[in-house]
Amino acid sequence: MIEIDNLYKSFGGNKVLNGLSLKIHDGETIAIIGKSGCGKSVLIKHIVGLLYPDSGFVEVEGQNLNNLNTKELYLLRRKFGFLFQGAALFDSMTVEENVALPLVESQLEYSKQDIAGIVAEKLELVGLTYTQNLKPSELSGGMKKRVGLARALVTNPKYILYDEPTTGLDPIMSDSIDNLIKELSDKLKVTSVVVTHDMYSVKNIADKVAMMHEGVVHFTGTPKELVESDDKVIMDFIKRTSI
């Protein structure tokens, strides 16, 4: 479980997180929503220890990230996979090299044969069998997202963080990515944290929704409870994102 307790974070005079608390339970898919600039990405960076709070804490499986040294934090991060918004693939590398990168950088001893087998397995999992030798320039936007997801999965993480996974995709490919997120959650029993503006995706994939507003979690509940809410902040957000 991930527990976020009374988190505060400011940058200069800009207070981004203002006492935010949230619990993310094992095996669930939670969508984190909120208007642009509300601190969603800042929150995600705290979860993996890329940022440290001014006060408050994040605990992952009982480990307080504030108390971990560099080696301990590095080991904890192996439990996380991250799908970046733009997939963040290296253009000079093949698909296989991109997906294999976390294994190569892990300082664990993998043979070339082991790496090739793991990469092929993860590419098959995301529906991209036999794409190992392609370059990112040869891939569609949706394929790039899938390669990024294969890379996020290559270390067999317990937690996967998705940053706007359907941004820039057409509706058909967005559906495909949504279905893949659901399938992986069911098949691998991973905990998924999805930062998104896409209300269709929220209703399609999330077990729980957390809406951020003014530096705190303004709402937590099911997608059904969200869309049926008569809270003005929620109604305004849904109206804006549905335009």
ZAMARGU-4260 file (C-alpha; in steps of 0.2 Angstrom, whole numbers, plus 5000, padded with zeros to 4 digits):
<rodrens>
0) 5000/5000/5000 | 5005/5018/4997 | 5001/5030/5010 | 5002/5049/5008 | 5000/5059/5024
5) 4998/5078/5026 | 5010/5082/5011 | 5015/5100/5009 | 5026/5106/4995 | 5030/5124/4989
10) 5041/5131/4975 | 5046/5148/4980 | 5030/5157/4984 | 5019/5144/4975 | 5011/5132/4987
15) 5007/5117/4976 | 5003/5103/4989 | 4994/5110/5005 | 4992/5095/5017 | 4987/5082/5004
20) 4983/5064/5011 | 4978/5049/5001 | 4979/5030/5002 | 4982/5019/4987 | 4978/5001/4991
25) 4987/4986/4983 | 4979/4980/4967 | 4968/4994/4963 | 4968/5006/4949 | 4966/5024/4954
30) 4964/5039/4943 | 4971/5056/4949 | 4962/5070/4941 | 4962/5089/4943 | 4964/5105/4932
35) 4981/5109/4924 | 4994/5115/4937 | 4985/5107/4952 | 5000/5097/4957 | 4996/5080/4950
40) 5014/5078/4943 | 5022/5084/4958 | 5012/5071/4968 | 5018/5057/4957 | 5036/5063/4959
45) 5034/5062/4978 | 5028/5044/4977 | 5044/5038/4969 | 5055/5050/4979 | 5060/5061/4965
50) 5054/5076/4976 | 5054/5077/4995 | 5040/5086/5004 | 5042/5102/5015 | 5032/5092/5028
55) 5022/5076/5028 | 5027/5060/5021 | 5025/5046/5009 | 5026/5028/5014 | 5027/5013/5002
60) 5024/4996/5010 | 5028/5004/5027 | 5044/5012/5022 | 5044/5031/5025 | 5053/5039/5009
65) 5060/5053/5020 | 5070/5041/5030 | 5078/5031/5016 | 5096/5033/5010 | 5101/5033/4992
70) 5103/5014/4991 | 5087/5010/5000 | 5077/5023/4989 | 5085/5015/4973 | 5080/4998/4978
75) 5062/5004/4982 | 5061/5012/4965 | 5063/4995/4957 | 5045/4991/4963 | 5039/5005/4951
80) 5036/5006/4933 | 5033/5023/4924 | 5024/5027/4908 | 5029/5045/4903 | 5017/5056/4894
85) 5026/5056/4878 | 5033/5038/4880 | 5051/5046/4882 | 5059/5034/4870 | 5077/5037/4864
90) 5077/5040/4845 | 5094/5033/4843 | 5089/5016/4851 | 5079/5001/4844 | 5063/4996/4852
95) 5073/4982/4860 | 5086/4993/4867 | 5073/5006/4874 | 5063/4992/4883 | 5079/4984/4890
100) 5086/5000/4897 | 5080/4997/4915 | 5088/4980/4915 | 5104/4986/4908 | 5105/5000/4921
105) 5099/4990/4936 | 5116/4984/4940 | 5109/4966/4941 | 5118/4953/4931 | 5107/4949/4916
110) 5115/4940/4901 | 5111/4946/4883 | 5100/4931/4881 | 5090/4934/4897 | 5087/4952/4892
115) 5082/4947/4874 | 5069/4935/4881 | 5062/4947/4894 | 5060/4961/4881 | 5051/4949/4869
120) 5040/4943/4883 | 5035/4961/4888 | 5033/4966/4870 | 5021/4952/4867 | 5011/4957/4883
125) 5008/4974/4875 | 5004/4967/4858 | 5020/4972/4849 | 5028/4955/4845 | 5043/4956/4833
130) 5045/4974/4834 | 5062/4973/4843 | 5073/4980/4828 | 5062/4995/4824 | 5066/5013/4828
135) 5054/5025/4837 | 5053/5035/4821 | 5045/5019/4813 | 5031/5018/4826 | 5014/5026/4827
140) 5009/5036/4843 | 5000/5022/4850 | 5014/5010/4847 | 5026/5022/4856 | 5015/5022/4871
145) 5015/5003/4871 | 5034/5002/4869 | 5035/5014/4884 | 5023/5003/4894 | 5033/4987/4889
150) 5048/4996/4897 | 5038/5001/4912 | 5034/4982/4914 | 5052/4975/4911 | 5057/4974/4929
155) 5040/4966/4934 | 5035/4981/4945 | 5022/4980/4959 | 5016/4998/4955 | 5014/5007/4938
160) 5012/5025/4936 | 5004/5032/4921 | 5006/5050/4916 | 4992/5055/4904 | 4993/5038/4894
165) 4980/5043/4881 | 4985/5061/4878 | 4988/5064/4859 | 4980/5048/4854 | 4964/5046/4843
170) 4948/5038/4851 | 4952/5021/4844 | 4970/5020/4850 | 4964/5028/4867 | 4952/5014/4869
175) 4966/5002/4865 | 4977/5009/4879 | 4963/5009/4891 | 4959/4991/4888 | 4978/4987/4890
180) 4979/4996/4907 | 4964/4986/4913 | 4970/4969/4906 | 4987/4972/4914 | 4979/4976/4930
185) 4969/4960/4930 | 4983/4949/4923 | 4998/4955/4933 | 4988/4961/4949 | 4998/4977/4949
190) 4993/4993/4957 | 4990/5007/4944 | 4991/5025/4947 | 4984/5035/4932 | 4986/5054/4930
195) 4973/5059/4917 | 4962/5073/4910 | 4952/5060/4900 | 4935/5057/4909 | 4931/5043/4897
200) 4947/5034/4903 | 4942/5038/4921 | 4925/5029/4919 | 4933/5015/4909 | 4948/5010/4919
205) 4947/5017/4937 | 4942/5007/4953 | 4944/5024/4962 | 4946/5042/4958 | 4955/5055/4968
210) 4952/5073/4962 | 4965/5086/4967 | 4960/5104/4970 | 4969/5118/4979 | 4983/5107/4985
215) 4973/5094/4993 | 4962/5079/4988 | 4945/5086/4986 | 4936/5070/4982 | 4939/5051/4983
220) 4926/5039/4977 | 4921/5028/4962 | 4919/5035/4945 | 4900/5033/4946 | 4900/5043/4963
225) 4911/5056/4954 | 4900/5059/4939 | 4884/5059/4950 | 4891/5072/4962 | 4883/5089/4964
230) 4899/5097/4971 | 4902/5113/4961 | 4921/5110/4959 | 4918/5093/4952 | 4904/5098/4941
235) 4914/5112/4934 | 4929/5101/4930 | 4918/5088/4922 | 4910/5101/4911 | 4927/5108/4906
240) 4935/5091/4901 | 4919/5086/4892 | 4920/5101/4880
</rodrens>
